[in-house]
Amino acid sequence: MTLADLGVIVAGAALVLLIPAPGLEWPSYLPPPPPGYFLVVGTRRLVPAIGLALALVVLFRRGRYGGLVRPAEWLALGLAALCLLENVPNLDAAVNAYYAAARSTALDFGVARWLLSAPAAVGFVLVAGGLALLLRRARSGSRVASASTVAGIVGALFVWYWGPCEVARLQLPWLLVPSPNGDPRSWGWRGPVVFCLREVVANVPMGLTWGLPATVAVRTWWNNRRRGRTQAWLWTEPAAFATAAVAFVLYAMFGPRWPGDLVPWVSMVVSVGLASWWIAGRLGAGREAAPPAASLAS
């Protein structure tokens, strides 16, 4: 870590403090929650803010040294997008705003979700196309293209989370995994299977968004270690990886709400993890030799 990196971290912390934090939601008719609740919720909101500060460091380093964003650094960029996402109305709020503006609820709520998420999906495709062009220039050493790639990744993840991921979580499970016929009490063994499949379908887009960069980083490190090669990580990589790991632990604490949710939740995590590991292998993660020592400073 250089003094310049430290200065960017301080600037990132100041920026985070300027972003208004949403209030803690707790029903007034319930007794006050235990102090541990505020600690967990506060930490859960602090982690994306740390990711935003790390993303600013990644932006600064790419603008200074050039080069491509490393897989582990994608995790920090994803957390930065989540930090920004917490400060804008979500998809359902946008649907309600449309109903208020149209003064009519004739349009089905689910259809409205799909329609309002469509511009976000188009924006994601356009930004992804622009990133593909920037990556060519970034590989050739353009520092402007490298820094623009960082900003583009955060923007693409932001619209991806807000639109396609959210509508997939809310609508796809019931569209792709219909309920069996009859009363739910008569489903028998089919009930747990349906719930597991719906949990997997709902979380696959978001899960792969996090699982792929994490598994690419792990596979690269593991394969280099098996071959006796050494590849030094930039300090931003373990910092991003550790921050994302804390975010996952906090997510796990809010995942299964009761014992009956545990099996679908574990099925989702295992499925996403195995799919990410397989896709990363098919993409060739870890097959290339470690970069020369002269390039590690970037």
DOVOKE-517748 format. One record per residue (C-alpha): residue number from 1; x, y, z; residue in one letter. Coordinates in Angstrom, 2 decimals. Example, Ala and Ser with C-alpha at 12.3 -4.5 7.8 and 13.67 -1.06 7.14 Angstrom:
2
- seq_c1_c2_c3_type
- 1_12.30_-4.50_7.80_A
- 2_13.67_-1.06_7.14_S
END
This chain:
298
- seq_c1_c2_c3_type
- 1_0.00_0.00_0.00_M
- 2_1.34_3.42_-0.95_T
- 3_0.66_6.83_0.57_L
- 4_-1.42_7.65_-2.48_A
- 5_-3.57_4.55_-1.85_D
- 6_-4.02_5.64_1.76_L
- 7_-5.10_9.09_0.62_G
- 8_-7.72_7.56_-1.67_V
- 9_-9.00_5.43_1.22_I
- 10_-9.41_8.57_3.35_V
- 11_-11.24_10.29_0.49_A
- 12_-13.44_7.21_0.06_G
- 13_-14.29_7.22_3.77_A
- 14_-15.26_10.89_3.52_A
- 15_-17.45_10.10_0.52_L
- 16_-19.16_7.28_2.39_V
- 17_-19.92_9.61_5.28_L
- 18_-21.57_12.05_2.87_L
- 19_-23.93_9.38_1.51_I
- 20_-27.17_9.44_3.56_P
- 21_-27.75_6.14_5.35_A
- 22_-31.29_4.69_5.41_P
- 23_-32.84_4.40_8.84_G
- 24_-33.22_1.11_10.68_L
- 25_-36.66_-0.37_10.07_E
- 26_-38.24_-1.90_13.16_W
- 27_-42.01_-2.16_13.81_P
- 28_-43.07_0.22_16.56_S
- 29_-45.53_-2.32_17.99_Y
- 30_-42.74_-4.79_18.79_L
- 31_-40.42_-4.59_21.79_P
- 32_-36.97_-3.11_21.10_P
- 33_-34.55_-5.57_19.47_P
- 34_-31.46_-6.82_21.29_P
- 35_-28.27_-4.75_20.92_P
- 36_-26.78_-7.47_18.73_G
- 37_-29.37_-6.69_16.07_Y
- 38_-28.08_-3.15_15.62_F
- 39_-24.51_-4.44_15.56_L
- 40_-25.25_-6.96_12.80_V
- 41_-27.36_-4.55_10.73_V
- 42_-24.80_-1.78_11.14_G
- 43_-21.99_-4.10_10.07_T
- 44_-24.07_-5.27_7.13_R
- 45_-24.38_-1.68_5.93_R
- 46_-20.74_-0.89_6.68_L
- 47_-19.37_-3.69_4.49_V
- 48_-20.67_-2.28_1.16_P
- 49_-19.29_1.12_2.20_A
- 50_-15.86_-0.48_2.68_I
- 51_-16.28_-2.00_-0.77_G
- 52_-16.97_1.47_-2.19_L
- 53_-13.75_2.81_-0.65_A
- 54_-11.81_-0.15_-2.09_L
- 55_-13.41_0.42_-5.48_A
- 56_-12.10_4.00_-5.46_L
- 57_-8.62_2.63_-4.75_V
- 58_-8.96_0.19_-7.65_V
- 59_-10.10_3.08_-9.86_L
- 60_-7.10_5.15_-8.80_F
- 61_-4.62_2.31_-9.33_R
- 62_-5.98_1.43_-12.77_R
- 63_-5.74_5.09_-13.73_G
- 64_-2.18_5.26_-12.43_R
- 65_-0.74_1.93_-13.56_Y
- 66_-3.13_0.72_-16.26_G
- 67_-3.90_-2.96_-16.71_G
- 68_-7.00_-5.06_-16.20_L
- 69_-9.11_-5.36_-13.08_V
- 70_-8.11_-8.52_-11.24_R
- 71_-10.80_-11.12_-10.45_P
- 72_-10.76_-10.55_-6.68_A
- 73_-11.10_-6.81_-7.21_E
- 74_-14.43_-7.45_-8.96_W
- 75_-15.80_-8.31_-5.52_L
- 76_-15.00_-4.80_-4.27_A
- 77_-16.65_-3.31_-7.34_L
- 78_-19.74_-5.45_-6.69_G
- 79_-19.91_-4.20_-3.09_L
- 80_-19.56_-0.62_-4.34_A
- 81_-22.53_-1.16_-6.65_A
- 82_-24.55_-2.52_-3.71_L
- 83_-23.60_0.51_-1.62_C
- 84_-24.94_2.80_-4.33_L
- 85_-28.00_0.60_-4.80_L
- 86_-29.05_1.06_-1.18_E
- 87_-29.61_4.76_-1.80_N
- 88_-32.03_4.54_-4.74_V
- 89_-35.64_3.28_-4.84_P
- 90_-35.89_-0.42_-5.61_N
- 91_-37.87_-2.03_-8.41_L
- 92_-41.10_-2.39_-6.42_D
- 93_-40.88_1.25_-5.35_A
- 94_-40.56_2.16_-9.03_A
- 95_-43.69_0.13_-9.83_V
- 96_-45.62_1.88_-7.06_N
- 97_-44.40_5.24_-8.37_A
- 98_-45.70_4.28_-11.81_Y
- 99_-49.09_3.37_-10.36_Y
- 100_-49.21_6.72_-8.57_A
- 101_-48.30_8.61_-11.73_A
- 102_-50.74_6.66_-13.90_A
- 103_-53.46_6.78_-11.21_R
- 104_-54.35_3.23_-12.14_S
- 105_-53.40_-0.28_-11.05_T
- 106_-54.86_-2.00_-14.09_A
- 107_-51.43_-3.26_-15.15_L
- 108_-50.47_-6.45_-13.31_D
- 109_-47.75_-5.88_-10.72_F
- 110_-45.59_-8.70_-12.07_G
- 111_-45.88_-7.43_-15.64_V
- 112_-44.97_-3.94_-14.43_A
- 113_-41.84_-5.37_-12.82_R
- 114_-40.75_-6.91_-16.12_W
- 115_-41.48_-3.73_-18.09_L
- 116_-39.62_-1.43_-15.70_L
- 117_-36.64_-3.78_-15.46_S
- 118_-36.32_-3.90_-19.26_A
- 119_-34.54_-0.50_-19.57_P
- 120_-32.06_-1.63_-16.92_A
- 121_-31.41_-4.83_-18.89_A
- 122_-30.85_-2.81_-22.07_V
- 123_-28.53_-0.47_-20.20_G
- 124_-26.57_-3.43_-18.87_F
- 125_-26.12_-4.85_-22.38_V
- 126_-24.98_-1.47_-23.72_L
- 127_-22.49_-0.94_-20.89_V
- 128_-21.20_-4.50_-21.27_A
- 129_-20.65_-3.87_-24.98_G
- 130_-18.74_-0.70_-24.18_G
- 131_-16.63_-2.59_-21.64_L
- 132_-15.69_-5.16_-24.28_A
- 133_-14.28_-2.35_-26.41_L
- 134_-12.47_-0.77_-23.45_L
- 135_-10.86_-4.07_-22.46_L
- 136_-8.95_-4.17_-25.75_R
- 137_-7.42_-0.78_-25.09_R
- 138_-6.81_-1.61_-21.43_A
- 139_-4.82_-4.70_-22.43_R
- 140_-2.64_-2.51_-24.64_S
- 141_-1.72_-0.34_-21.65_G
- 142_-4.16_2.57_-21.89_S
- 143_-4.59_3.95_-18.38_R
- 144_-7.68_5.95_-19.34_V
- 145_-9.33_2.81_-20.70_A
- 146_-8.37_0.90_-17.55_S
- 147_-9.91_3.49_-15.25_A
- 148_-12.99_3.74_-17.47_S
- 149_-13.34_-0.04_-17.25_T
- 150_-13.57_0.17_-13.45_V
- 151_-16.31_2.80_-13.62_A
- 152_-18.11_0.81_-16.31_G
- 153_-18.05_-2.39_-14.25_I
- 154_-19.60_-0.62_-11.26_V
- 155_-22.26_0.93_-13.49_G
- 156_-23.03_-2.37_-15.19_A
- 157_-23.34_-4.19_-11.86_L
- 158_-25.56_-1.42_-10.51_F
- 159_-28.16_-1.73_-13.28_V
- 160_-27.76_-5.54_-13.24_W
- 161_-28.62_-5.69_-9.54_Y
- 162_-31.46_-3.17_-9.78_W
- 163_-33.29_-4.65_-12.76_G
- 164_-32.51_-8.15_-14.08_P
- 165_-31.39_-9.66_-10.75_C
- 166_-34.34_-8.24_-8.84_E
- 167_-36.99_-9.27_-11.35_V
- 168_-35.40_-12.73_-11.60_A
- 169_-35.54_-13.10_-7.83_R
- 170_-39.15_-11.96_-7.60_L
- 171_-40.72_-13.46_-10.73_Q
- 172_-38.67_-16.31_-12.22_L
- 173_-39.10_-18.89_-9.42_P
- 174_-42.88_-19.10_-9.89_W
- 175_-42.59_-18.84_-13.67_L
- 176_-40.03_-21.63_-14.10_L
- 177_-41.04_-23.83_-11.15_V
- 178_-44.86_-23.97_-11.01_P
- 179_-46.65_-25.34_-7.98_S
- 180_-47.94_-28.94_-8.08_P
- 181_-51.67_-29.45_-8.36_N
- 182_-53.76_-29.67_-5.24_G
- 183_-53.50_-28.31_-1.74_D
- 184_-49.92_-27.61_-0.52_P
- 185_-50.48_-30.07_2.34_R
- 186_-50.91_-32.84_-0.23_S
- 187_-47.67_-32.14_-2.09_W
- 188_-45.65_-34.54_0.04_G
- 189_-42.02_-34.85_-1.06_W
- 190_-42.69_-32.55_-4.01_R
- 191_-43.06_-29.55_-1.69_G
- 192_-39.42_-29.43_-0.47_P
- 193_-38.20_-30.06_-4.02_V
- 194_-40.26_-27.15_-5.37_V
- 195_-39.03_-24.83_-2.61_F
- 196_-35.38_-25.83_-3.20_C
- 197_-35.65_-25.27_-6.94_L
- 198_-37.33_-21.90_-6.46_R
- 199_-34.59_-20.81_-4.06_E
- 200_-31.93_-21.80_-6.59_V
- 201_-33.68_-20.06_-9.51_V
- 202_-34.24_-16.89_-7.48_A
- 203_-30.61_-16.53_-6.48_N
- 204_-28.66_-17.90_-9.45_V
- 205_-28.16_-14.53_-11.25_P
- 206_-26.95_-12.74_-8.12_M
- 207_-25.03_-15.78_-6.87_G
- 208_-23.09_-16.24_-10.10_L
- 209_-22.28_-12.54_-10.13_T
- 210_-20.37_-13.07_-6.88_W
- 211_-19.35_-16.69_-7.32_G
- 212_-17.55_-16.36_-10.64_L
- 213_-14.93_-13.74_-9.68_P
- 214_-14.38_-15.46_-6.34_A
- 215_-13.84_-18.90_-7.89_T
- 216_-11.65_-17.49_-10.67_V
- 217_-9.39_-15.93_-8.05_A
- 218_-9.31_-19.12_-5.95_V
- 219_-8.70_-21.42_-8.92_R
- 220_-5.88_-19.21_-10.18_T
- 221_-4.21_-19.20_-6.76_W
- 222_-4.73_-22.95_-6.27_W
- 223_-3.41_-23.95_-9.70_N
- 224_-0.36_-21.74_-9.35_N
- 225_0.36_-23.26_-5.95_R
- 226_0.09_-26.83_-7.30_R
- 227_2.53_-25.97_-10.07_R
- 228_5.02_-24.41_-7.67_G
- 229_4.53_-20.92_-9.05_R
- 230_4.25_-17.80_-6.96_T
- 231_1.90_-14.97_-7.81_Q
- 232_1.87_-12.03_-5.45_A
- 233_-1.54_-10.53_-4.82_W
- 234_-2.03_-6.79_-4.72_L
- 235_-3.22_-5.67_-1.30_W
- 236_-6.56_-4.72_-2.83_T
- 237_-7.22_-8.36_-3.75_E
- 238_-7.13_-9.95_-0.25_P
- 239_-8.88_-6.85_1.13_A
- 240_-11.72_-7.24_-1.38_A
- 241_-11.87_-11.00_-0.84_F
- 242_-12.03_-10.62_2.96_A
- 243_-14.70_-7.91_2.74_T
- 244_-16.79_-10.08_0.42_A
- 245_-16.38_-13.03_2.80_A
- 246_-17.70_-10.92_5.69_V
- 247_-20.61_-9.86_3.48_A
- 248_-21.40_-13.51_2.77_F
- 249_-21.34_-14.40_6.47_V
- 250_-23.74_-11.55_7.22_L
- 251_-25.94_-12.66_4.33_Y
- 252_-25.95_-16.18_5.76_A
- 253_-27.12_-14.81_9.11_M
- 254_-30.16_-13.27_7.40_F
- 255_-30.67_-16.17_4.96_G
- 256_-32.62_-19.03_6.58_P
- 257_-35.28_-17.46_8.77_R
- 258_-36.46_-20.73_10.27_W
- 259_-35.25_-24.38_10.14_P
- 260_-37.54_-25.17_7.21_G
- 261_-35.64_-22.61_5.07_D
- 262_-32.28_-24.24_5.75_L
- 263_-32.48_-26.99_3.11_V
- 264_-33.51_-24.67_0.21_P
- 265_-30.90_-22.12_1.25_W
- 266_-28.08_-24.67_1.49_V
- 267_-29.16_-26.15_-1.85_S
- 268_-28.92_-22.72_-3.43_M
- 269_-25.46_-22.00_-2.00_V
- 270_-24.07_-25.41_-3.04_V
- 271_-25.60_-25.18_-6.53_S
- 272_-24.24_-21.70_-7.16_V
- 273_-20.83_-22.65_-5.78_G
- 274_-20.52_-25.77_-7.96_L
- 275_-21.78_-23.92_-11.05_A
- 276_-19.31_-21.08_-10.45_S
- 277_-16.42_-23.52_-10.01_W
- 278_-17.34_-25.39_-13.21_W
- 279_-17.82_-22.22_-15.29_I
- 280_-14.53_-20.77_-14.02_A
- 281_-12.79_-23.98_-15.08_G
- 282_-14.39_-23.86_-18.52_R
- 283_-13.23_-20.26_-18.88_L
- 284_-9.67_-21.42_-18.28_G
- 285_-9.12_-19.81_-14.88_A
- 286_-5.65_-20.65_-13.59_G
- 287_-4.38_-22.27_-16.76_R
- 288_-2.07_-19.45_-17.73_E
- 289_1.29_-18.99_-16.12_A
- 290_1.78_-16.42_-13.41_A
- 291_2.70_-12.94_-14.67_P
- 292_6.31_-11.85_-14.47_P
- 293_7.46_-10.08_-11.33_A
- 294_7.82_-6.77_-13.17_A
- 295_4.04_-6.58_-13.71_S
- 296_3.04_-7.27_-10.11_L
- 297_3.27_-3.63_-9.09_A
- 298_0.26_-2.81_-11.25_S
END
